[in-house]
Amino acid sequence: MRTPLSLLGAAFGALLAAAPALAQSPIQLRVAGHFTSNSRHTEGIERPFFTGLGQATGINLAVTFNPMDQVGAAAPDALRHLRNGTFDVMSVLIGQTARDEPFIDSLDLIGVSTTLEETQQAIAGGREALDRRLQERFNAKVMTLWPFGAQMFFCNRPVASMGDLRGLKVRSYTPTMSALLQSLGATPVTLQLSETYQALQRGTVECGITSATSAYTANWGEVIRTILPVSLASGVQGHFMSLAAWRRFSPEQQAALTRSFADLEKQMWDLARTASNEAFACFQGQDACTTRKFNVQVVTPPAEDERRVREAVTAVVLPSFRDSCNRVWADCARVWNDSVGKARGYTIP
């Protein structure tokens, strides 16, 4: 019996020696970041953040980071990818996923929050409600929420006010944005940002709605003539993590991740506050621009345009959101009233 016992002892010792190594195996994290065209977000902030996330949290991570367009992930499918486990973390363009979950549009309804300060109020009021809803339906957890910047009109022809949009085809990307455009007599055309340059160039659309930062990085200055800076919303985005990935971490690791993602959120807010002014300077070819300059006219909208947006909130936007969201979730309007609506002073009847 000596030889078998010796072999058994040696094998047991080898297992004990291997146990610490097995315990320290890195936790995999597959991340789909923003689009490559938004390089200040993807390369300037996201990639360094995720590359250094293990060191920042003290967690042994094996992170794979790629912008979503490099891995063929369409923005409207983000919630499905998270639920199916295709990715562990995704940068989510919230308005573009509203087809799968109307309540996700609740933080950035057109006209409800038209400044970054108002958007902060909306996010603070609605964050927990959105997180609960996403966990229930898509097994996804909110890690960050942040704005891209004021959403406004970029047109390939002279436009002096929102009244001039009547009869024009305008790029839209959320249901409530489309409802507003229809109320103005315009025709909404749902397009991803990457599709809009060619549409403006060919005249498939006459205007597109986005932020100055997005329009500039997408080179819209080559195909537009006028910017109508009527702020409609803030283009809220986020980083969501699948619950399957979240549950791989201990409570202490989850706390460390929460702190690190809060820093990522702050960086994105800081960029939103500065990038818009820089983009405007470059669109107008001002000396303050240190990169590519264009010669685009930025018009001064009449005061009537702000009134039109405010009136559309109660007349068109909130009823449209209520009807589409309540069809999917009977408690939608009630939860919105108790969260975002309460924070922003609006009530859906």
N, C-alpha and C positions, 0 to 999 in steps of 0.2 A: 504493500500500500504506500510505500514511501514515495515512489515516483509519481503516481497520480496526485497525491496530496501536495507534493512540491509544485507540480504543474498548476494545480488549482490555486495555490497561494500566489504563484507568480502572476497568474491571470488576474486575480483579484487586486493585486498590487498595481498592475497596469491600468485597471479601470479606475482605481482611486487617483492615480497620477493624471489620468486623462480628464477627470471630472472638472477641475478648474478651467481647463482649456475649453471644454464644451460649454461651461457656464458663461464663458466670456465671448462666445460667438457673436459677431455683430448682428444687430437688428436691421433688417433690410427696410429701405424706405424708397419707394418709387415715386418720383415727383414730376408732375407736368406743370411747367411754369407758364408765364404769359407768352404772347406772341413775340417772335424774334424782331418784328418791326418796332416794338416798344423796347428798344435796347437799354434805355436808361432804367427800366424796371427789371428786365430779365438779366442783363449782364452787369448793370450797375448795382443792383440790390439783391435780386433773388438768388442768382448763382453764388455770389460770395456768402450769402446767408446760409444756404443749404450746404455748401461745401464746409462751412465752419460750424454747422449745427452740433456735430458730435462733440467738438472741443468746448463749445459754449455751454453745453448741458452736462458734460461729463458722461454722456451715454456712448457706448460703443455702437456706432451707426455705420451702415454701408449705404450711402445715399446715391441714387442715380437720378440726376437732374437733366431734364430736356425741356425746352419750350414746346408748347403743345403742337404747334404747326410742324415741328421737326419730327414728331412721332405720329402725325396724322390724326390728332384728336381734334374734333370739331367743338367749338365753344358751347353750342347748345346741348351737347351730349355729356357735359361734365358730371352732372348728378348721377347719370346712369353708369358712367365709368367708375365712380366712387362706390356705388352700390354693388356693382359687379366685381369689384376688386381689381380692375384693370390698372388703377393707380392708387397709391396710398394717400397722396396729398395732391391737390390740384389748385391751380390759380383759376378762380371761377369768375366769369363775366356774368354778374347776377342777372341783369336784364335779359340776357340771351337764353337763360335756362327756364324762363317763366312758362314756357309751353309744358314743361314737365311738372312744375310746381308754381302755380300763380302767386302763392304767398311770398315767394322769394323776392318778388318785385316790391314788397311792402315797404322796404326801407327807402326807396328812391322813386316813389310815384311822381310823375311829372307835375311840376308846379308846387308840390307840397314843401319841398326844401330846395331853395334855389341858390343858397350860399353854403360855403363849407361849414360855417357855424351852425346853420340850421340842419345840415346833414349830420353833424355831430350829435345834435339833439335827437334826431330820428333814429340814429344807430344806437345811442344809449338807451332809448326807450324800447326799441324793438329787437335788440340783440338776443335776449334770452328766449323770446317767443319764436324767433326764427331758428335758433339752435335746437329747441325742442321739436319743432316741426321737421327739420331735416333729419334729426336722429330717428324720429318715428317712421318717416317714409323712405329715407335713402341711406340709413345707417351712416350718416356723415355728420361730422362735428365742426362747428365754426371755430377757426383758429385766428383769423384776422378779418377785419372789415375796414375798407378804406376807399376814398374817392379818387377817380382819375382826374376830375376837374369839371368845371362848368360845361354842361352840354348845350351847344348852340348851333346855329345854322351856317353852313359853308356852301356857297352857291357858285355855279359856273356862269352866272349872269348877274347884272345889277339887281339888287334887292334892297329896298329902303325900309321896309317894315314887314311885319308878319302878314299884313293884308296883301302883300305882293306874292305870297305863297299860293294864293288861290289858283287852282288849275295846274300847279306844278307837281311833279313827282319827286318825293323826298325820301331819302334813306331813313328808315326807322329800325329799331331793334328791340322795342318792348311793346306790349299790348297797349298800355296807357299812352305811350308816345304816339302810336298809330291813331288812338282815339282823339287825341288833341289835333293831329294833322287833319283828320277828317272833319273835325268841327271848324277848321279854318278853310275848308274847301280844297285842301291839297290831297294828293293821293299817296298814301304811305307805301313804300316798297321795302320789304324786309331783306336786308343784306348784311353780311358780315363786313367788318371793317376792311378786310383784305380784298373784298369784291367791289368796294365803293369807288376806288380810284378809277378803274376802267369804266364803271357806270357813269361817273361824272364826265369822263373824257369822251365817251361815245354819245352822251345825252340820254342814256337810259333813265337817269335821274338828273334833275336840275340842281338839287341841293342834297346835302347830307348832314345829319346831326351826329356830332361827337364832341370831344373836348379839343381845345386848341393844341394840346400836347399830342394827342393821337393824330389829328389832321396833319400836323407838321411832320411828325416822324413817318407818316405814310405818304409824304410828298404830295399832299393835295394842293400845295401851292402851285404846282405845275398845271392844274386843271380847273382851278377856281378863280373867280374875279372878285368876289365879295364875301365878307364875313358879317353876319347879323348877330351881334353878341347879346342876344336875349337868353339869359340863363334859364334853362328848363329843369335841370336836375344836376346831380354831381357825378353820375356814372359810377355808382358804388360797385366795388369788386370785393373779392375775398379769397382767402386760402382756407380750404376745407380739408379735413382728414377723415378717412374712413374709420368707422368705429372698430373694425377688425384690426386696423393698424394701431389705433389708440390703445386698445386693450393688450397690446404686446408689452406695454410699459408698466412699471410699478407706479404706485401713487407718487413716490418721490420723483421719479422720472417724468411723470405727467406734469407735476408742478414746475419742473425745470423747463419742459417744453413750452408750457403756458407762458412763462416769463420770457423766453426767447422769442416766441411768436409775437408777444406784445411789443418787443423791440422792432421786429419786422414791420408791424403795423405802423408804428411811429415813423419809421423811415419812409413808408409809402405816403403817409399824411404830409410829411415835410416836403417830399417831392411834389405833391399836388399843389402845395402853396407857392412853390417857386417856378415850376416848369411852365405854367400857363403864361406868365408874364414874358418869359424868355421866348416862347413860341410866338406870341403876338409881335414882339420886337422883330423877329426874323420874317414873319409874314409881311410886315410893312417895310422891310429893308432898312431898319434903323441901325445906327452905329453901335448900339448896345448888343446887337447880334454878333456872335463870334463864330457862327457856323453858316450854313447856306442861307442866303437871303432871297426873298421873293418880293413882288410888287402887288400886293393884294390890298384892296380898299376895305377898311374896317369902318362901317357906318355907325352913326349914333342913332339907336332905335328911339322912336317916339315913346313918350310916357304911356301912350295908349297900349303899347305892346305888353307892358308889365300888367296892366289891368286885364288884358285879354287872357293872360296866363292864369291870373288869380281867379277870374270868373270861370275858366275852364275846369279848375280843380273841383268845384262843387257841382258844376253843370254836366261835366263829361267824365273827368278822370276818375273820381271816387265811385260814381255809379258803374262805370265800366269795370273797374277793379272788383267791386262788390259782386257783380253778376258773374264774372268769369271765375273768381276765386270761390264763391259760395257754391258753385256747381260742383267743385271738386271737394270742398271742405265746408261743411255747413256752419262751422264756428268762425270762419275766416274774418268776416267783417267785425264780429264782436271782439275777437282777439286783437285785431288791428286797432280798434277804437280804444282798447285798454292799454295798448303799448305805444305804437308810433303815433297814433292819433292823439292820445293824451299828451305825449311829449311835444307835439307840434300844434296843438290847439284845433284839431279837426275832428269831426264826427261823421261817420258814414251812416246815413239814415237807414 
